[in-house]
């Protein structure tokens, strides 16, 4: 019988070829190789630090692992399906380089705590990159906001014209969303940056290891206090996919608005050629591919979150092979979020222009100043609900004769209520309607200007 190349003498035959392919993860967990090498180097140093192996042996192991790193980066180390996973591939290559001492690397370690360490090192680095991308996204939004403080845009509720807004105020809403995303990922990072290394398969080890020493070498903030929990916990991965899903929610909402704004019906923006495509048969078209793709890719991140939740909900302690399925979800979640953040940032920076004349016309052609008429009367002592009903009547009358509120004569206003005076026209002018909403967090220009200053300061401190 052919002896297996992976397992102990407990086994008498190799895996069926199809099962070997089905079982292997090398096709995707090769992404972890740099982190596996880094974790293994820390483990080797810890083994020497505690006297489990000699310093000379540790030096040989470290040198061999660094050689593998260089071989991989140069494209000379490309393990195939026969290696099963990245961990075995590294160990086998290490033994080829340094001889039997390479077989000592796995002392006091299991693949269970090894893969747990690798995935945390990987995700820690990726979270830091995504947080930087969120800051770049915020920076572009802030630039656009600064340039459009007094640009007006219709505000909507129920996708119906509601009240005019400063365009900067609208953009600043997404700055706030991105800030929560940045903070949320920072919170996830705290629970990601905990070391399971040394938990062993599930019960720890009989060797006198120093888990805190290896954790410090890897810049972990601490170690898992329970070995069962350490090898089976994927809460941090679920939390990351939750945070990633919310990032995608925010990008998708902005994408939907950009798609609407680019339509002929809205006409609020013009898409530039560098961020849009045409139709294969309709030469006049310019399609908003970037926001459409972001909107579409949102579902795949949601799917990864749901998939990992379903994997975890029925797993008994400790490690189960089901957990091999976490990696593709995490990898693709990371890749998708990073690609979408980059694409949206480029689109905002280079791929669209706001059509300010169209925006100015839009806020002047509706009844979105109706609330301000009611507020005008309320400020003159008329009970708000009475004023609200009077303005509703004015809107109904105006619609019947094809007028806007700004087109009513002073006599018509005073027929509605004697409190109306000539200053009603200034009060309902779009720019004044926006400027007047000067409550904290409102769309008034003074408030938005201060919000931009605060956000820029926060962004600088975060950096």
C-alpha positions in Angstrom: 0.0 0.0 0.0 1.1 3.6 -0.7 2.0 5.3 2.5 0.4 8.8 3.0 2.8 11.7 2.9 0.9 13.8 5.4 -0.3 11.7 8.3 1.1 9.3 10.9 1.6 5.6 10.7 -2.0 5.4 12.0 -2.9 5.5 8.3 -2.2 2.7 5.8 -3.2 4.4 2.5 -3.3 7.8 0.9 -6.5 9.8 0.4 -8.6 9.0 -2.7 -7.4 11.5 -5.3 -10.8 13.2 -5.5 -11.0 13.5 -1.7 -7.5 14.9 -1.6 -8.7 17.7 -3.9 -11.9 18.2 -2.0 -10.0 18.3 1.3 -7.2 20.7 0.2 -7.2 24.4 1.0 -3.8 25.3 -0.6 -5.7 26.9 -3.5 -6.8 29.7 -1.3 -4.9 29.6 2.0 -1.7 30.3 0.1 -2.7 33.9 0.7 -1.7 33.3 4.3 1.9 32.3 3.6 3.6 35.5 4.7 1.6 35.4 8.0 2.3 31.7 8.4 6.0 32.4 8.1 5.9 35.3 10.5 4.0 33.2 13.0 6.3 30.3 12.6 9.4 32.5 13.2 7.9 33.8 16.4 7.1 30.2 17.5 10.6 29.1 16.8 12.1 32.0 18.8 9.7 31.1 21.7 10.8 27.5 21.6 14.4 28.6 22.0 13.5 31.2 24.6 12.0 28.5 26.8 14.7 25.9 26.2 12.6 23.5 24.2 15.0 23.8 21.3 18.5 25.3 21.2 19.3 28.8 20.0 21.3 27.3 17.1 18.3 25.2 16.0 16.0 28.3 16.3 18.4 30.3 14.1 18.4 27.5 11.5 14.6 27.5 11.5 14.3 31.2 11.2 16.8 31.3 8.4 15.0 28.6 6.5 11.7 30.3 7.0 13.1 33.6 5.7 14.5 31.7 2.7 11.0 30.4 1.9 9.7 33.9 2.2 12.1 35.1 -0.4 11.4 32.1 -2.7 7.7 32.8 -2.5 8.2 36.4 -3.3 10.4 35.5 -6.3 7.8 33.1 -7.6 10.1 30.1 -6.9 7.9 28.5 -4.2 4.5 27.6 -5.6 3.1 24.5 -3.8 0.4 22.5 -5.5 -2.6 20.5 -4.5 -0.4 17.6 -3.2 0.7 19.9 -0.3 -2.9 20.1 1.0 -2.5 23.4 2.8 0.0 26.3 3.3 1.1 25.0 6.7 2.2 21.6 5.5 3.7 23.2 2.4 5.9 25.5 4.5 7.0 22.7 6.9 8.0 20.3 4.1 10.0 23.0 2.3 11.6 24.0 5.5 12.7 20.4 6.1 14.1 20.3 2.6 16.2 23.4 3.4 17.4 22.7 7.0 17.0 19.0 7.3 15.6 17.2 10.3 15.7 20.3 12.5 12.8 21.5 10.4 10.7 18.7 11.9 11.1 20.4 15.3 9.2 23.5 14.3 5.8 22.0 15.0 6.7 21.1 18.6 4.1 22.5 21.0 1.9 23.7 18.2 -1.1 22.4 16.3 -2.5 23.4 12.9 -5.5 24.5 14.9 -3.7 27.3 16.8 -1.4 27.9 13.8 -4.2 28.7 11.3 -6.0 30.8 14.0 -2.8 32.8 14.4 -2.3 33.2 10.7 -5.9 34.4 10.0 -5.7 37.0 12.8 -2.4 38.3 11.5 -3.8 38.6 8.0 -7.0 40.3 9.1 -5.2 42.7 11.4 -3.2 43.9 8.5 -6.2 44.2 6.2 -8.3 46.0 8.8 -5.5 48.6 9.1 -5.5 49.0 5.3 -9.3 49.3 5.1 -9.3 52.0 7.8 -6.7 54.0 5.7 -9.0 53.6 2.7 -11.9 54.9 4.7 -9.8 58.0 5.6 -9.1 58.6 1.9 -12.8 58.2 1.2 -13.6 60.8 3.9 -10.9 63.1 2.6 -12.4 63.2 -0.9 -15.9 63.7 0.5 -14.6 66.6 2.6 -13.0 68.2 -0.4 -16.2 68.0 -2.3 -18.1 69.4 0.7 -15.8 72.4 1.1 -16.3 73.3 -2.6 -20.0 73.0 -2.4 -21.0 74.6 0.9 -23.5 76.9 -0.7 -24.5 74.6 -3.6 -28.1 73.6 -3.0 -29.6 70.2 -3.7 -33.1 68.9 -3.1 -33.5 66.8 0.0 -35.8 63.8 -0.1 -37.8 61.7 2.2 -39.7 58.7 0.7 -37.9 59.8 -2.5 -40.2 62.8 -2.6 -39.0 66.4 -2.5 -38.8 67.4 1.2 -36.5 70.4 1.9 -33.6 71.9 0.2 -30.1 71.1 1.6 -26.6 72.3 1.3 -24.9 69.8 -1.0 -22.0 69.8 1.5 -24.4 68.7 4.2 -25.5 65.8 2.1 -22.0 64.7 1.5 -21.0 65.1 5.1 -23.6 62.5 6.0 -21.4 60.0 4.3 -18.4 61.3 6.1 -20.2 60.5 9.4 -21.1 57.0 8.1 -17.4 56.4 7.2 -16.3 57.6 10.6 -18.5 55.0 12.3 -17.1 52.4 9.9 -13.6 53.5 10.9 -14.4 53.3 14.6 -16.2 50.0 14.3 -13.2 48.4 12.6 -11.0 49.7 15.3 -13.2 48.0 17.8 -13.1 44.7 15.8 -9.3 45.1 15.7 -9.2 44.8 19.5 -10.8 41.4 19.5 -8.9 40.3 16.4 -5.5 41.1 17.9 -5.5 38.3 20.5 -3.1 35.4 20.1 -4.3 31.8 20.0 -0.8 30.5 19.5 0.1 27.9 22.1 -3.5 26.7 22.6 -2.5 23.6 20.7 -5.1 21.4 19.2 -7.6 22.2 21.9 -6.1 21.6 25.4 -2.8 23.4 25.5 0.5 21.5 25.6 2.8 19.6 28.0 5.8 21.7 26.9 6.8 24.7 29.0 6.0 27.3 26.4 5.6 31.0 27.0 2.5 32.2 25.1 2.9 35.8 26.2 6.4 35.9 24.7 5.3 34.7 21.3 2.3 37.0 21.4 4.6 40.0 22.1 6.9 39.0 19.2 3.8 39.1 16.9 2.5 42.4 18.4 -0.6 40.8 19.8 -2.3 42.7 22.6 -2.9 39.6 24.6 -3.5 35.8 24.5 -6.7 33.7 24.7 -7.3 32.7 28.3 -9.0 29.4 27.3 -7.4 27.0 24.8 -10.7 25.6 23.6 -12.0 29.1 22.9 -8.7 30.1 21.3 -8.8 27.5 18.5 -12.5 27.6 17.9 -13.3 31.3 18.1 -14.3 33.0 14.9 -16.3 35.9 16.5 -13.7 38.3 15.3 -14.2 37.1 11.7 -18.0 37.5 12.0 -17.6 40.9 13.5 -15.3 41.9 10.7 -17.9 40.7 8.1 -20.6 42.7 10.0 -18.4 45.8 9.8 -17.6 45.1 6.2 -21.3 44.7 5.4 -22.1 48.1 7.0 -19.3 49.7 4.9 -20.9 48.1 1.8 -24.4 49.4 3.0 -23.0 52.9 3.1 -21.3 52.6 -0.3 -24.4 51.1 -1.8 -26.6 53.9 -0.6 -24.3 56.5 -2.1 -24.1 54.4 -5.2 -27.9 54.4 -5.5 -28.0 58.2 -5.2 -25.2 58.6 -7.8 -27.1 56.4 -10.2 -30.3 58.4 -9.7 -28.4 61.7 -9.9 -26.8 60.7 -13.2 -30.2 59.9 -14.9 -31.9 62.3 -17.3 -34.8 62.5 -14.8 -32.5 64.0 -12.1 -29.6 65.3 -14.1 -27.7 66.4 -11.0 -24.3 65.1 -12.1 -22.4 64.4 -15.2 -20.3 61.2 -15.4 -16.9 61.5 -16.9 -15.6 59.1 -19.5 -12.9 57.7 -17.2 -15.5 56.1 -14.8 -18.4 55.1 -17.1 -19.0 52.9 -20.1 -21.4 53.0 -23.1 -23.9 50.7 -24.6 -23.1 48.1 -27.3 -26.1 49.2 -29.4 -27.2 52.6 -28.1 -24.4 55.1 -28.8 -26.0 57.9 -26.8 -25.7 56.1 -23.4 -23.2 56.6 -20.6 -23.7 54.0 -17.9 -22.9 54.4 -14.2 -21.0 51.1 -14.0 -19.0 51.9 -10.9 -21.9 52.6 -8.6 -23.9 49.7 -10.1 -21.1 47.3 -9.5 -20.6 48.5 -5.9 -24.4 48.1 -5.4 -24.2 44.6 -6.8 -21.1 43.5 -4.9 -22.7 44.5 -1.6 -24.8 41.3 -1.7 -21.7 39.0 -1.8 -20.3 40.5 1.4 -23.7 40.1 3.1 -23.6 36.5 1.8 -20.2 35.8 3.4 -21.5 37.1 6.7 -24.6 34.9 6.6 -22.5 31.9 5.5 -20.1 32.2 8.4 -22.9 32.6 10.9 -24.5 29.4 9.6 -21.1 27.6 9.8 -20.6 28.6 13.4 -24.1 28.2 14.8 -23.9 24.4 15.0 -20.2 23.7 15.8 -19.4 21.9 19.0 -16.1 22.8 20.6 -13.3 22.8 19.5 -11.9 22.9 16.0 -13.9 21.4 13.2 -13.0 21.1 9.5 -16.0 23.3 8.8 -13.8 26.2 9.8 -11.8 25.8 6.7 -14.7 27.6 5.0 -14.0 30.8 6.9 -11.0 31.8 4.8 -12.6 32.3 1.4 -15.4 34.3 3.0 -12.9 36.5 4.8 -10.6 36.8 1.8 -13.3 37.8 -0.6 -14.9 40.1 1.9 -11.6 41.9 2.3 -11.0 42.0 -1.4 -14.5 43.3 -2.2 -14.6 46.0 0.4 -11.1 47.3 -0.6 -12.0 47.3 -4.3 -15.3 49.1 -3.7 -13.8 51.8 -1.5 -11.0 52.4 -4.0 -13.5 52.6 -6.9 -15.9 54.9 -5.1 -13.0 57.2 -4.0 -11.8 57.5 -7.6 -15.3 58.1 -8.8 -15.9 61.0 -6.4 -12.4 62.5 -7.0 -12.2 62.1 -10.8 -15.3 60.6 -12.3 -18.2 63.0 -11.8 -19.2 66.6 -11.7 -22.1 68.3 -10.0 -24.3 70.3 -12.4 -24.8 73.3 -10.2 -27.1 75.2 -12.5 -29.4 72.2 -12.7 -29.3 71.8 -8.9 -30.1 75.5 -8.4 -33.1 75.2 -10.8 -34.2 72.0 -9.0 -34.6 73.6 -5.6 -36.5 76.5 -7.1 -39.1 74.4 -8.9 -41.0 72.6 -6.1 -42.8 73.1 -2.8 -39.9 72.1 -0.6 -40.1 75.5 1.1 -43.6 74.7 2.5 -42.4 73.9 6.0 -40.7 77.3 6.0 -44.0 79.0 5.4 -45.5 77.2 8.3 -42.4 78.1 10.4 -42.8 81.8 9.3 -46.4 81.8 10.6 -45.4 80.0 13.8 -42.8 82.6 14.5 -45.5 85.2 14.3 -47.6 83.5 16.9 -49.8 81.3 14.8 -50.0 77.7 16.3 -47.9 75.4 14.2 -50.6 72.9 13.4 -52.9 75.7 12.3 -50.1 77.1 10.2 -49.4 73.6 8.8 -53.0 73.3 7.6 -53.0 76.8 6.1 -49.9 76.0 4.1 -51.3 72.7 2.9 -54.3 74.7 1.6 -51.9 77.1 -0.1 -50.1 74.3 -1.8 -53.3 72.7 -3.0 -54.5 76.1 -4.4 -51.2 76.7 -6.1 -51.1 73.3 -7.7 -54.6 73.9 -9.1 -53.5 77.1 -10.9 -50.0 75.9 -11.8 -48.1 78.2 -9.5 -45.3 77.7 -7.0 -45.4 79.3 -3.5 -42.9 81.9 -4.6 -45.3 83.0 -7.4 -48.2 83.9 -5.0 -48.9 87.6 -4.7 -48.7 89.3 -1.4 -52.5 89.8 -1.6 -52.9 86.0 -2.1 -50.7 85.3 0.9 -52.7 87.7 3.1 -55.9 86.1 2.0 -54.6 83.0 3.7 -53.6 84.8 6.8 -53.1 88.5 7.7 -49.8 87.7 9.4 -48.1 87.4 6.0 -45.9 90.4 5.1 -43.6 91.2 2.2 -40.7 89.4 3.9 -42.3 86.1 3.2 -40.5 86.0 -0.2 -37.1 86.3 1.5 -38.0 83.7 4.0 -38.9 81.1 1.3 -36.0 81.7 -1.0 -34.0 78.4 -1.3 -30.7 79.8 0.0 -32.4 81.4 3.0 -34.4 78.2 3.6 -31.1 76.3 3.9 -29.3 79.0 5.9 -32.1 79.3 8.4 -31.7 75.7 9.6 -28.9 76.6 11.9 -29.6 74.1 14.7 -26.7 71.9 15.7 -26.2 69.3 13.0 -28.5 71.0 10.6 -28.0 72.1 7.0 -27.5 75.7 7.7 -24.3 77.0 6.1 -22.7 78.0 9.4 -23.4 74.6 10.9 -22.0 72.7 7.9 -18.9 74.9 7.8 -18.2 74.0 11.4 -19.0 70.4 10.8 -16.3 70.3 8.0 -13.7 71.9 10.3 -14.5 69.3 13.0 -14.4 66.4 10.6 -11.1 67.5 9.1 -9.6 67.8 12.6 -10.9 64.4 13.5 -9.5 62.9 10.3 -6.1 64.4 11.0 -6.1 63.0 14.5 -7.2 59.6 13.3 -4.3 59.5 10.8 
